[in-house]
Structures are given as structure tokens and as C-alpha cells.
């Protein structure tokens, strides 16, 4: 079997018995080989290999440093209003003082991988500036490849990354442990907490410490939200695009959006790295739309959304704009198919013919259909087959039939519907 056919093992980053220098040299060699040939050595962990593969498919440059995507003023406003600010004092109390003494860094990120706060040892903070591990930088996996906070958010579980397991070469002298923090009511990821430093950060004891901190942070959120349920994200704008009537919701205000503005906001949330006017034009209309028209629409949208919420060069949403599409995806990722079915009130902007919107619509529909077929819940399948998306979905109808007893009066009705679909669609 060739190296490229091997699949690496799972496990923690460093075991107590590991020779750290030898392990680091083996991983560095495997990293170089992977970048050249996409092959990997047998002793690279499966999680790391899969993250490297995602990074390479996303065309992440292994020599790139993390980008900044907001101006200083925008960033200060953004993080002050972010829900992770609610648990920052707790995290500081549990981790920062000890981390400073140990020469380590503590980072708190948002759900997209942007670092909101980086605290700890001052020398380590100065050294980390060379890789832009700093407040405001984007450390998502799509921006810099494999790293603990970014990969923890991508996988929605605790992650340890040791040295050359990082996709970016400039980060190979660092190790880190991170875990996501969730909204205790919805399960939605709010952000991540990370410990960064030398090799001793990637050991099981630090992983246990991070997990304990996350548990305490989520308990704190649950306590604070018990008496003030609107505290979390109360001022965060929300975009609803499932169904034919898109809206922008800000607190108690509901703004009906024009079809074009709804398309633009959806596409910008789907591309947090930003889009140029030319890229937006292609996603909105491959043939008949030009960049000048897009710029005019963006000017009008600013009057609706707020000029401080949209950045230029490229265009991006600089506020934490939540969408119902993201809510469905999060519920599916948690395996909460019932919740996803409740939120999925119809196709994404069903009247839109924009190519970028069509792709989002079809991907979400396919994800819903696949999850329902796997779940085999007769109630959920019955509801799906009565919707616009599900009434001609022969795969869902067959799954529904498989959940019914032959003596159930619905059995013959479902079987008859499948027969009609077979004749109609061949």
C-alpha cells in the first residue's frame, strides 16, 4: 500500500511517553510530503489528515498569515456586542492569570474563527504577532488551515494541534488546545476558547482544563439567560430567507427586504471572506448584471442595513448577522432533525433565479432530504412529503413507506403516491 492510500490513526496530540523532538520531526516531514503530493505518513492522526485535506481543497496558502477583516472601529463595536463577552470575565478568572505565569496565551474567538481577545504572557503575545495570532485576526480553518480554534469550530468538538500539525508553516513552533462554546438553549456555536504555547499545551491535562472551562462558561450562560432570555444576541440582526417573504429582524423591528437585497445579504453571509462587485454580479446573474449595478444596489442596501454593518473592498457583512439557513445547518449538524424541520419553513428564496442562491437552496434541500431519510421518523417524513420540496421526493416517500406497517391505512396511500411518481418521472 502506498503512503497516499494510508489513513492515519486517531488519538491525542502528545502522549506522556512521546519523544517530542522525534515526533515533531516526523510530523514536519509528513507535512512537507502532504503539501507536495497529498500523501501522508501512517502516524499522522486521522483528524489532522482530514483537516489538511480540507485546507488543501480550500486552496489555503500554507505560507499565508491570518488576515484581518474589520477596521479597528468596526472590530471594537463588534466584539463589545458579541455574546462571548458575557463569559470573558469567567474565562479570564479561570485561565488567564495562570497562563501568564506559564508563558501561555488564552484566546477567545467568535463562531467564525475571528479572535476577539488574546490575553496572557506579554512575551508570548509579542512573539505571536509574527503569525498574526492577535485580536481581530481570522483563524478559521478556511483562512489559515488546520489550527486548534479554527478546526475545533469546523468539527464542533475539542481539538489539540501539535507543532507541524498546523497547516500553516509559520505556526509550526506553536501548539494549541481549543474547544467550542455553545448557546445552552439552542446548541448553536457561539465561539471557542483556546490555549496556545509550546509543546506542553498539547497534552491530555490541558485538554481536560479547556473542557472544564467550556463547561463552566456554558453553565454561566445558562444562569444569566434564565432571568434574561433575550440577553444573548438581543441586538444581533437576523436574516430570514426560508420561504417567499425575506425579512431583516433587528430587535422588535421587522424590515421587509427587496428580493435583490435579500439575495445580496444571503450571499455575503455565505461568503464571510468577502466578495468583490464582480464576484457578486456573477453570483446574482451570470449574464445580465454588471459591477456598476451591484455597487448601486450596495449603496441602497446600506441605507436599509446600516452603513456600519457592510464593509467594502471586498463587500462583507461586518456585523454578526444570523440566518435561518445557518440555524437549519446547525440543527442538522447536531442530529436534531425535528428542530431542523421546524425551522425549515420552505425553500431558500424560492422566487430567486440567482445562481449563488440556487446553489444554497439546492444544497440545503438535499441536506434536509438526506437527514430525514436517514432518520426514518414517520411523523417527520409525513410532514416533509406534504411540502413543496418533499411532495415529489420519491426517496422520502420510499423512506416513509418503509416506516409503516402494511396494516396501517397510510401504507396503501403512500404506496399509491410512489406509483404515481414512478409513472410521472420514470
C-alpha positions as CSV (number, residue, x, y, z in Angstrom):
1,X,0.0,0.0,0.0
2,X,1.4,3.4,-0.9
3,X,1.6,6.3,1.6
4,X,-1.2,8.1,-0.2
5,X,-3.5,5.2,0.5
6,X,-2.8,5.1,4.2
7,X,-5.3,6.5,6.7
8,X,-3.8,7.9,9.9
9,X,-4.8,6.9,13.4
10,X,-6.8,8.9,15.9
11,X,-5.6,9.9,19.3
12,X,-4.5,12.9,21.5
13,X,-1.7,15.1,20.2
14,X,1.0,14.1,22.7
15,X,1.2,11.1,25.0
16,X,3.4,11.3,28.1
17,X,5.8,8.7,26.6
18,X,6.3,10.6,23.4
19,X,9.8,11.9,22.4
20,X,8.6,15.4,21.5
21,X,11.5,16.3,19.2
22,X,11.3,13.0,17.3
23,X,7.5,13.3,16.9
24,X,7.9,16.9,15.7
25,X,10.4,15.9,13.1
26,X,8.2,13.0,11.8
27,X,5.1,15.3,11.6
28,X,7.1,18.1,9.8
29,X,8.3,15.5,7.2
30,X,4.8,14.3,6.7
31,X,3.5,17.8,6.3
32,X,6.0,18.6,3.6
33,X,5.2,15.4,1.8
34,X,1.5,16.1,2.0
35,X,1.8,19.6,0.6
36,X,3.8,18.2,-2.4
37,X,1.9,15.0,-3.1
38,X,-1.2,14.9,-0.8
39,X,0.3,11.7,0.7
40,X,0.6,11.3,4.4
41,X,2.6,9.1,6.8
42,X,1.0,6.3,8.8
43,X,1.5,8.1,12.2
44,X,-0.4,11.3,11.4
45,X,-3.7,11.5,13.2
46,X,-6.9,11.0,11.1
47,X,-8.4,14.3,12.3
48,X,-5.2,16.2,11.3
49,X,-5.0,14.5,7.9
50,X,-8.7,15.2,7.2
51,X,-8.2,18.9,8.2
52,X,-5.1,19.2,6.0
53,X,-7.2,17.7,3.1
54,X,-9.9,20.3,3.7
55,X,-7.3,23.1,3.8
56,X,-5.8,22.0,0.6
57,X,-9.1,21.7,-1.2
58,X,-10.0,25.2,0.0
59,X,-6.7,26.4,-1.6
60,X,-5.3,27.7,1.7
61,X,-1.8,29.1,1.3
62,X,0.5,27.3,3.8
63,X,2.8,30.4,3.8
64,X,0.0,32.9,4.5
65,X,-0.6,34.6,7.8
66,X,-4.1,35.1,9.3
67,X,-5.9,38.0,7.7
68,X,-7.8,40.9,9.5
69,X,-11.2,41.6,8.0
70,X,-12.5,44.5,10.1
71,X,-11.3,48.0,10.7
72,X,-10.3,48.9,14.3
73,X,-13.6,50.8,15.0
74,X,-15.7,48.1,13.5
75,X,-13.9,45.4,15.5
76,X,-14.3,47.2,18.8
77,X,-18.0,47.6,18.3
78,X,-18.4,44.0,17.1
79,X,-16.7,42.3,20.0
80,X,-18.3,44.6,22.6
81,X,-21.7,43.4,21.5
82,X,-20.7,39.7,21.0
83,X,-22.2,37.1,23.3
84,X,-18.7,35.7,24.1
85,X,-18.3,39.0,26.1
86,X,-20.7,37.5,28.6
87,X,-18.3,34.8,29.6
88,X,-15.0,36.6,29.1
89,X,-14.6,37.5,32.8
90,X,-15.1,33.9,33.8
91,X,-12.5,32.6,31.3
92,X,-10.1,35.3,32.5
93,X,-10.6,34.2,36.1
94,X,-10.1,30.5,35.3
95,X,-7.2,30.7,32.9
96,X,-5.5,34.0,32.2
97,X,-3.5,34.5,35.4
98,X,-2.0,31.0,35.4
99,X,-1.4,31.2,31.7
100,X,0.6,34.4,32.0
101,X,2.8,32.8,34.6
102,X,3.3,29.7,32.4
103,X,4.2,31.8,29.3
104,X,1.0,30.8,27.5
105,X,-1.8,32.7,25.6
106,X,-5.6,32.4,26.1
107,X,-7.7,33.3,23.0
108,X,-11.4,33.7,22.8
109,X,-12.9,33.6,19.2
110,X,-16.3,34.1,17.7
111,X,-18.1,31.3,15.8
112,X,-16.4,32.2,12.6
113,X,-12.8,31.9,14.0
114,X,-12.1,35.6,14.4
115,X,-10.1,36.2,17.6
116,X,-12.0,38.6,19.9
117,X,-9.5,38.6,22.8
118,X,-5.9,37.3,23.1
119,X,-4.5,37.6,26.6
120,X,-1.8,36.0,28.7
121,X,2.0,36.2,28.8
122,X,3.2,39.5,27.2
123,X,6.3,38.0,25.6
124,X,4.3,35.2,24.1
125,X,1.8,37.9,22.8
126,X,4.7,39.8,21.1
127,X,6.0,36.6,19.5
128,X,2.6,35.7,18.3
129,X,2.3,38.9,16.4
130,X,4.7,37.4,13.8
131,X,1.9,34.9,12.9
132,X,-0.9,37.5,13.5
133,X,-2.3,35.5,16.3
134,X,-3.8,38.7,17.5
135,X,-7.2,40.3,18.3
136,X,-9.2,40.8,15.1
137,X,-7.4,38.1,13.0
138,X,-9.3,35.4,11.2
139,X,-8.1,32.0,12.5
140,X,-10.9,30.0,10.8
141,X,-9.8,26.8,9.1
142,X,-10.8,28.3,5.7
143,X,-8.5,31.2,6.3
144,X,-5.3,29.6,7.6
145,X,-5.9,25.8,7.5
146,X,-5.5,23.4,10.4
147,X,-5.3,25.1,13.8
148,X,-7.0,24.4,17.2
149,X,-9.6,27.2,17.4
150,X,-10.4,27.0,13.7
151,X,-10.6,23.2,13.5
152,X,-12.5,23.0,16.8
153,X,-15.2,25.2,15.3
154,X,-15.2,23.3,12.0
155,X,-15.7,20.0,13.8
156,X,-17.7,21.2,16.8
157,X,-15.5,19.4,19.3
158,X,-12.3,19.8,21.3
159,X,-9.1,19.8,19.3
160,X,-5.4,19.7,20.1
161,X,-2.8,20.6,17.4
162,X,0.9,20.0,18.0
163,X,3.6,21.9,16.1
164,X,3.8,20.9,12.4
165,X,0.2,19.5,12.5
166,X,-0.7,23.1,11.8
167,X,-1.3,23.6,8.1
168,X,0.5,27.0,8.0
169,X,4.3,26.6,8.2
170,X,4.7,29.8,10.2
171,X,2.8,28.2,13.1
172,X,4.9,25.1,13.5
173,X,6.7,26.2,16.6
174,X,3.4,26.6,18.4
175,X,0.9,24.1,19.9
176,X,-2.7,24.7,21.0
177,X,-5.8,23.2,22.5
178,X,-9.3,24.6,21.9
179,X,-13.0,23.8,22.3
180,X,-16.2,25.4,21.1
181,X,-18.7,27.1,23.4
182,X,-22.4,26.8,22.7
183,X,-25.6,28.7,23.4
184,X,-27.1,26.5,26.2
185,X,-30.6,27.0,24.8
186,X,-30.2,26.3,21.1
187,X,-26.9,24.4,21.0
188,X,-25.6,26.9,18.4
189,X,-21.8,27.5,18.5
190,X,-21.0,31.0,19.9
191,X,-17.2,30.8,19.7
192,X,-14.2,29.0,21.1
193,X,-11.7,29.2,23.9
194,X,-8.1,28.3,23.1
195,X,-4.8,27.8,25.0
196,X,-1.7,28.4,22.9
197,X,2.0,28.0,23.7
198,X,4.7,25.3,23.4
199,X,4.5,21.5,23.2
200,X,3.2,21.1,26.7
201,X,-0.1,22.7,25.6
202,X,-0.9,19.6,23.5
203,X,-1.2,17.2,26.4
204,X,-4.3,15.5,27.9
205,X,-4.2,17.6,31.1
206,X,-4.6,20.8,29.1
207,X,-7.5,19.3,27.1
208,X,-9.2,18.5,30.4
209,X,-8.7,22.0,31.6
210,X,-10.2,23.5,28.4
211,X,-13.2,21.2,28.6
212,X,-13.8,22.2,32.2
213,X,-13.6,25.9,31.3
214,X,-16.1,25.4,28.5
215,X,-18.5,23.6,30.9
216,X,-18.2,26.4,33.4
217,X,-18.8,29.0,30.6
218,X,-21.9,27.3,29.3
219,X,-23.2,27.0,32.9
220,X,-22.6,30.7,33.4
221,X,-24.5,31.5,30.2
222,X,-27.4,29.2,31.3
223,X,-27.6,31.0,34.6
224,X,-27.5,34.5,33.1
225,X,-30.1,33.7,30.5
226,X,-32.5,32.1,33.0
227,X,-33.8,35.5,34.1
228,X,-32.9,37.4,30.9
229,X,-33.6,35.1,28.0
230,X,-33.2,37.9,25.4
231,X,-29.7,38.9,26.7
232,X,-27.9,36.6,24.3
233,X,-28.0,38.1,20.8
234,X,-30.7,40.6,21.6
235,X,-29.2,43.3,19.4
236,X,-27.9,40.9,16.7
237,X,-29.6,41.4,13.3
238,X,-31.2,38.3,11.8
239,X,-31.9,37.4,8.2
240,X,-34.8,35.1,7.3
241,X,-34.7,33.7,3.7
242,X,-36.6,30.4,4.1
243,X,-39.9,30.9,2.2
244,X,-41.1,33.7,-0.1
245,X,-41.0,36.7,2.3
246,X,-37.5,37.6,3.3
247,X,-37.1,39.8,6.3
248,X,-34.3,41.6,8.3
249,X,-35.1,41.4,12.0
250,X,-33.5,43.8,14.5
251,X,-34.8,43.5,18.0
252,X,-38.6,44.2,17.6
253,X,-38.2,45.7,14.2
254,X,-39.0,43.6,11.1
255,X,-37.9,45.0,7.7
256,X,-39.3,43.5,4.5
257,X,-36.4,43.2,2.1
258,X,-36.5,43.5,-1.6
259,X,-35.6,40.3,-3.5
260,X,-32.3,41.7,-4.6
261,X,-31.3,42.9,-1.1
262,X,-32.2,39.5,0.4
263,X,-30.1,37.8,-2.3
264,X,-27.1,40.0,-1.6
265,X,-27.2,39.6,2.2
266,X,-27.6,35.9,1.9
267,X,-24.6,35.6,-0.4
268,X,-22.5,37.8,1.8
269,X,-23.3,35.6,4.9
270,X,-22.3,32.5,2.8
271,X,-19.0,34.2,1.9
272,X,-17.7,35.7,5.1
273,X,-14.3,36.3,3.4
274,X,-16.0,38.9,1.3
275,X,-17.0,39.3,-2.4
276,X,-16.0,41.9,-5.0
277,X,-18.6,43.6,-7.0
278,X,-17.7,41.5,-10.0
279,X,-18.0,38.3,-8.0
280,X,-21.4,39.3,-6.6
281,X,-22.6,40.1,-10.1
282,X,-21.7,36.6,-11.3
283,X,-23.5,35.0,-8.2
284,X,-26.6,37.2,-8.8
285,X,-26.8,36.9,-12.6
286,X,-24.2,35.2,-14.8
287,X,-25.2,37.2,-17.9
288,X,-27.0,40.4,-17.5
289,X,-25.6,42.1,-14.4
290,X,-22.5,44.3,-14.2
291,X,-20.4,45.6,-11.3
292,X,-21.7,49.1,-11.6
293,X,-25.3,47.9,-11.0
294,X,-24.1,45.9,-8.0
295,X,-22.4,48.9,-6.5
296,X,-25.6,50.9,-6.8
297,X,-27.6,48.1,-5.1
298,X,-25.0,48.0,-2.3
299,X,-25.4,51.7,-1.8
300,X,-29.2,51.3,-1.4
301,X,-28.7,48.3,0.9
302,X,-26.5,50.3,3.2
303,X,-29.5,52.6,3.8
304,X,-31.5,49.6,4.9
305,X,-28.9,47.6,6.8
306,X,-26.8,50.4,8.1
307,X,-23.6,51.6,6.7
308,X,-21.5,50.4,9.6
309,X,-22.7,46.9,9.0
310,X,-21.3,46.5,5.5
311,X,-17.7,46.8,4.6
312,X,-16.2,47.4,1.2
313,X,-13.2,46.1,-0.8
314,X,-14.4,43.4,-0.8
315,X,-18.0,43.7,0.3
316,X,-18.7,41.8,3.5
317,X,-21.1,41.8,6.4
318,X,-19.1,43.3,9.4
319,X,-21.8,42.5,12.0
320,X,-22.7,39.1,13.3
321,X,-25.7,38.5,11.0
322,X,-27.5,35.3,11.8
323,X,-29.6,33.5,9.1
324,X,-32.3,30.8,9.4
325,X,-30.3,28.8,6.8
326,X,-27.5,28.6,9.4
327,X,-30.0,27.6,12.1
328,X,-31.1,24.6,9.9
329,X,-27.5,23.6,9.2
330,X,-26.6,23.8,12.9
331,X,-29.6,21.6,13.9
332,X,-28.7,19.1,11.2
333,X,-25.1,19.0,12.4
334,X,-26.3,18.3,16.0
335,X,-28.6,15.5,14.7
336,X,-31.7,17.5,15.8
337,X,-33.7,16.7,12.7
338,X,-37.0,17.7,14.4
339,X,-35.6,21.2,15.1
340,X,-34.3,21.5,11.6
341,X,-37.7,20.5,10.2
342,X,-39.4,23.2,12.3
343,X,-37.0,25.9,11.2
344,X,-37.1,24.8,7.5
345,X,-40.3,26.6,6.6
346,X,-39.7,26.4,2.8
347,X,-37.0,26.6,0.1
348,X,-34.4,29.3,0.3
349,X,-35.7,32.4,-1.6
350,X,-37.8,30.3,-3.9
351,X,-38.5,33.1,-6.4
352,X,-34.8,33.8,-6.9
353,X,-33.0,32.7,-10.0
354,X,-29.6,33.9,-8.9
355,X,-27.0,31.2,-9.4
356,X,-25.5,31.6,-6.0
357,X,-28.8,31.5,-4.3
358,X,-29.8,28.4,-6.3
359,X,-26.8,26.6,-5.1
360,X,-27.6,27.4,-1.4
361,X,-31.2,26.4,-1.9
362,X,-30.4,23.0,-3.5
363,X,-27.6,22.2,-1.0
364,X,-29.9,22.8,1.9
365,X,-32.8,20.9,0.4
366,X,-30.5,17.9,-0.3
367,X,-29.1,18.1,3.3
368,X,-32.6,18.1,4.7
369,X,-33.8,15.3,2.5
370,X,-30.8,13.1,3.3
371,X,-31.2,13.7,7.1
372,X,-34.9,12.8,7.0
373,X,-34.3,9.6,5.0
374,X,-31.6,8.5,7.5
375,X,-33.7,9.4,10.5
376,X,-36.7,7.3,9.3
377,X,-39.1,9.1,11.5
378,X,-42.7,8.6,10.1
379,X,-44.0,11.9,11.5
380,X,-41.2,14.0,10.1
381,X,-41.3,12.2,6.7
382,X,-45.1,12.6,6.6
383,X,-44.7,16.4,7.1
384,X,-41.8,16.6,4.6
385,X,-43.8,14.9,1.8
386,X,-46.5,17.5,2.1
387,X,-44.1,20.4,1.4
388,X,-43.1,21.9,-1.9
389,X,-39.7,20.2,-1.5
390,X,-41.0,16.9,-0.5
391,X,-44.2,16.2,-2.4
392,X,-42.3,14.8,-5.4
393,X,-39.3,13.5,-3.4
394,X,-39.6,9.8,-4.3
395,X,-36.6,8.9,-1.9
396,X,-38.5,10.4,1.0
397,X,-41.8,8.7,0.0
398,X,-40.0,5.3,-0.1
399,X,-38.4,6.0,3.3
400,X,-41.8,7.0,4.6
401,X,-43.3,3.7,3.3
402,X,-40.6,1.7,5.0
403,X,-41.6,3.1,8.4
404,X,-45.3,2.0,8.0
405,X,-46.9,-1.3,8.9
406,X,-48.8,-2.9,6.0
407,X,-52.0,-2.8,8.1
408,X,-51.6,1.0,8.6
409,X,-54.2,2.8,6.4
410,X,-51.5,5.2,5.3
411,X,-49.5,2.4,3.8
412,X,-51.7,1.9,0.7
413,X,-51.9,5.7,0.2
414,X,-48.1,6.2,0.3
415,X,-47.6,3.2,-2.0
416,X,-50.1,4.7,-4.5
417,X,-48.3,8.0,-4.4
418,X,-45.0,6.3,-5.1
419,X,-46.6,4.6,-8.1
420,X,-47.8,7.9,-9.5
421,X,-44.3,9.4,-9.1
422,X,-42.7,6.4,-10.8
423,X,-45.1,6.8,-13.8
424,X,-44.6,10.6,-13.9
425,X,-40.8,10.7,-13.5
426,X,-39.8,7.3,-14.8
